[in-house]
């Protein structure tokens, strides 16, 4: 039985390391894409200004400015929350002598960019590992501590740091996470919310697509959608 448990623990460790490697690759890929987009942004703005004429040019410029502001605030907020959550998780795991602290810190930071599902995964994996490395009693205490940290971060810290930077429907966020995660793996799950934010703002400035933008947002009328699309919530 001891040999089987050891083999099972080794298998879990290998899977965790593989997940960490995938998360690190996804993070590097997203950072690389972000840098490329930042470099190309002024040129693409000039291209759009040349292609679009008249009043539509103003709408394009306004949409680009709002999207940039929303994404910038969203990424800064998620980064701050990811660092804080990773520090708290690792400190709690270190108290109980759980190994692979660097792996847990990396996973917690990266998965923090994936709303809802990311926090569930980053919290469940170290608890499962604690069951194998330690004992069920220790794992339960570790799980209670992680749950408490997640509740504090999600219910108190997150709303104050992020506020209403991402005003998307919760159902839409979950669906986009599943769709983009299925298409592009971890990188797709990380980019799902930024892509949806951009799509919502763009559709809000196109008259025929405004109903679609309203469905993506968490607003119940077009007046609220217009406030989001103009950046009035910032």
C-alpha positions as CSV (number, residue, x, y, z in Angstrom):
1,X,0.0,0.0,0.0
2,X,2.9,2.4,0.8
3,X,4.5,1.7,-2.5
4,X,1.2,2.3,-4.3
5,X,0.7,5.6,-2.4
6,X,4.2,6.6,-3.3
7,X,3.6,5.8,-7.0
8,X,0.4,7.8,-6.9
9,X,2.1,10.7,-5.2
10,X,4.8,10.7,-7.9
11,X,2.2,10.6,-10.6
12,X,0.4,13.6,-9.1
13,X,3.7,15.5,-8.8
14,X,4.5,14.9,-12.4
15,X,1.1,16.1,-13.5
16,X,1.4,19.2,-11.3
17,X,4.8,20.0,-12.8
18,X,3.4,19.4,-16.3
19,X,0.5,21.8,-15.5
20,X,2.9,24.4,-14.1
21,X,5.0,24.1,-17.3
22,X,1.9,24.6,-19.5
23,X,0.9,27.6,-17.3
24,X,4.4,29.1,-17.6
25,X,4.3,28.7,-21.4
26,X,0.8,30.2,-21.6
27,X,2.0,33.2,-19.5
28,X,5.1,33.8,-21.7
29,X,2.9,33.5,-24.8
30,X,0.3,36.0,-23.5
31,X,3.1,38.4,-22.5
32,X,4.7,38.1,-25.9
33,X,1.3,38.7,-27.7
34,X,0.7,41.7,-25.4
35,X,4.0,43.3,-26.2
36,X,3.5,42.8,-29.9
37,X,0.0,44.4,-29.7
38,X,1.4,47.4,-27.8
39,X,4.1,47.9,-30.4
40,X,1.7,47.6,-33.3
41,X,-1.1,49.6,-31.6
42,X,-0.2,53.1,-33.0
43,X,0.2,51.7,-36.5
44,X,-3.1,49.9,-36.4
45,X,-4.8,53.1,-35.1
46,X,-3.5,55.0,-38.1
47,X,-4.7,52.2,-40.5
48,X,-8.2,52.3,-39.0
49,X,-8.2,56.1,-39.3
50,X,-7.4,55.8,-43.0
51,X,-9.9,53.1,-43.7
52,X,-12.8,54.6,-41.7
53,X,-14.2,58.0,-42.7
54,X,-16.5,60.5,-41.2
55,X,-18.3,60.0,-37.8
56,X,-17.3,56.4,-37.8
57,X,-13.7,57.4,-37.3
58,X,-14.6,59.1,-34.0
59,X,-16.4,55.9,-32.9
60,X,-13.4,53.8,-33.7
61,X,-11.0,56.1,-31.8
62,X,-13.3,56.2,-28.8
63,X,-13.7,52.4,-28.8
64,X,-10.0,51.9,-29.0
65,X,-9.4,54.3,-26.1
66,X,-12.1,52.6,-23.9
67,X,-10.8,49.1,-24.7
68,X,-7.2,50.1,-23.9
69,X,-8.3,51.7,-20.6
70,X,-10.4,48.7,-19.5
71,X,-7.8,46.1,-20.4
72,X,-5.0,48.1,-18.7
73,X,-7.0,48.4,-15.5
74,X,-8.1,44.8,-15.7
75,X,-4.6,43.5,-16.1
76,X,-3.1,45.7,-13.4
77,X,-5.9,44.6,-11.0
78,X,-5.5,40.9,-11.8
79,X,-1.7,41.1,-11.4
80,X,-1.9,42.7,-8.0
81,X,-4.5,40.2,-6.8
82,X,-2.5,37.3,-8.2
83,X,0.7,38.4,-6.4
84,X,-1.2,38.9,-3.1
85,X,-3.1,35.6,-3.4
86,X,0.1,33.6,-4.3
87,X,2.0,35.1,-1.3
88,X,-0.9,34.2,1.1
89,X,-1.2,30.6,-0.3
90,X,2.5,29.9,-0.2
91,X,2.8,31.3,3.4
92,X,-0.1,29.1,4.5
93,X,1.3,26.0,2.8
94,X,4.8,26.7,4.2
95,X,3.4,26.7,7.7
96,X,2.3,23.1,7.3
97,X,5.4,22.0,5.4
98,X,3.8,21.3,2.0
99,X,6.4,21.0,-0.8
100,X,6.5,22.5,-4.3
101,X,5.9,26.0,-3.0
102,X,7.3,27.6,-6.1
103,X,4.9,25.6,-8.2
104,X,1.9,26.6,-6.1
105,X,2.9,30.2,-6.3
106,X,3.3,30.1,-10.1
107,X,0.0,28.3,-10.6
108,X,-1.9,30.6,-8.2
109,X,-0.5,33.7,-10.0
110,X,-1.2,32.5,-13.5
111,X,-4.6,31.0,-12.8
112,X,-5.7,34.2,-11.1
113,X,-6.1,35.6,-14.6
114,X,-8.9,33.0,-15.2
115,X,-12.0,34.1,-13.3
116,X,-13.8,31.6,-11.1
117,X,-12.3,28.4,-12.5
118,X,-8.8,29.5,-11.9
119,X,-9.2,30.1,-8.2
120,X,-10.9,26.7,-7.8
121,X,-8.1,24.9,-9.6
122,X,-5.3,26.8,-7.8
123,X,-6.9,26.1,-4.4
124,X,-7.8,22.4,-5.0
125,X,-4.4,21.2,-6.3
126,X,-2.3,21.9,-3.2
127,X,-5.0,20.4,-1.0
128,X,-5.0,17.2,-3.0
129,X,-1.2,17.2,-2.8
130,X,-1.3,17.7,1.0
131,X,-3.5,14.5,1.3
132,X,-0.7,12.5,-0.4
133,X,2.3,14.2,1.2
134,X,0.9,14.7,4.7
135,X,-2.4,13.2,5.9
136,X,-6.2,13.9,5.5
137,X,-6.4,15.9,8.7
138,X,-3.6,18.3,7.6
139,X,-5.2,18.5,4.2
140,X,-8.5,19.5,5.7
141,X,-6.8,22.3,7.7
142,X,-4.9,23.4,4.6
143,X,-8.1,23.4,2.6
144,X,-10.0,25.5,5.3
145,X,-7.2,28.1,5.3
146,X,-7.1,28.3,1.5
147,X,-10.9,28.6,1.4
148,X,-10.7,31.4,3.9
149,X,-8.1,33.2,1.9
150,X,-10.1,32.9,-1.2
151,X,-13.2,34.2,0.5
152,X,-11.4,37.3,1.8
153,X,-9.7,38.0,-1.5
154,X,-12.8,37.4,-3.6
155,X,-15.4,39.2,-1.4
156,X,-13.4,42.0,0.1
157,X,-10.0,42.7,-1.6
158,X,-11.1,41.9,-5.2
159,X,-14.0,44.4,-5.4
160,X,-11.9,47.2,-3.9
161,X,-8.9,46.6,-6.2
162,X,-10.9,45.9,-9.4
163,X,-14.2,47.6,-8.8
164,X,-16.4,47.5,-11.9
165,X,-13.5,47.3,-14.4
166,X,-15.0,44.2,-16.0
167,X,-18.8,44.6,-16.4
168,X,-19.5,41.3,-18.2
169,X,-22.3,38.9,-17.5
170,X,-21.2,36.1,-15.2
171,X,-22.8,33.5,-17.6
172,X,-20.9,35.1,-20.5
173,X,-17.6,34.9,-18.7
174,X,-18.1,31.2,-17.9
175,X,-19.1,30.4,-21.4
176,X,-16.2,32.3,-23.0
177,X,-13.8,30.6,-20.6
178,X,-15.0,27.2,-21.6
179,X,-15.0,28.1,-25.4
180,X,-11.6,29.8,-25.5
181,X,-10.1,27.2,-23.1
182,X,-11.2,24.4,-25.4
183,X,-9.9,26.2,-28.5
184,X,-6.5,27.4,-27.1
185,X,-5.9,25.8,-23.8
186,X,-4.7,27.8,-20.8
187,X,-3.7,30.7,-23.0
188,X,-7.2,30.9,-24.4
189,X,-8.7,30.8,-20.9
190,X,-6.4,33.7,-19.8
191,X,-7.3,35.8,-22.9
192,X,-11.0,35.0,-22.8
193,X,-12.1,37.9,-20.7
194,X,-9.9,40.6,-22.5
195,X,-11.2,39.3,-25.8
196,X,-14.8,39.5,-24.6
197,X,-14.3,43.0,-23.2
198,X,-13.0,44.2,-26.6
199,X,-15.9,42.5,-28.4
200,X,-18.5,44.1,-26.1
201,X,-17.0,47.7,-26.5
202,X,-16.7,47.3,-30.3
203,X,-20.3,46.0,-30.7
204,X,-21.6,48.8,-28.4
205,X,-20.4,51.3,-31.0
206,X,-22.0,49.5,-34.0
207,X,-25.7,50.2,-34.1
208,X,-26.7,46.9,-35.6
209,X,-24.6,45.0,-32.9
210,X,-25.7,46.9,-29.8
211,X,-28.2,44.2,-28.8
212,X,-25.3,41.7,-28.8
213,X,-23.2,44.0,-26.7
214,X,-26.0,44.4,-24.2
215,X,-26.2,40.6,-23.9
216,X,-22.5,40.4,-23.2
217,X,-22.6,43.0,-20.5
218,X,-24.1,42.8,-17.0
219,X,-26.3,45.8,-17.7
220,X,-30.0,45.6,-18.2
221,X,-30.6,48.5,-20.5
222,X,-28.8,50.5,-23.3
223,X,-28.3,53.5,-21.0
224,X,-26.0,51.4,-18.8
225,X,-24.3,49.9,-21.8
226,X,-23.5,53.4,-23.1
227,X,-21.9,54.3,-19.8
228,X,-19.6,51.3,-20.1
229,X,-18.9,51.9,-23.8
230,X,-17.9,55.5,-23.1
231,X,-15.8,54.6,-20.1
232,X,-18.0,56.5,-17.7
233,X,-17.6,53.7,-15.1
234,X,-13.8,54.3,-14.9
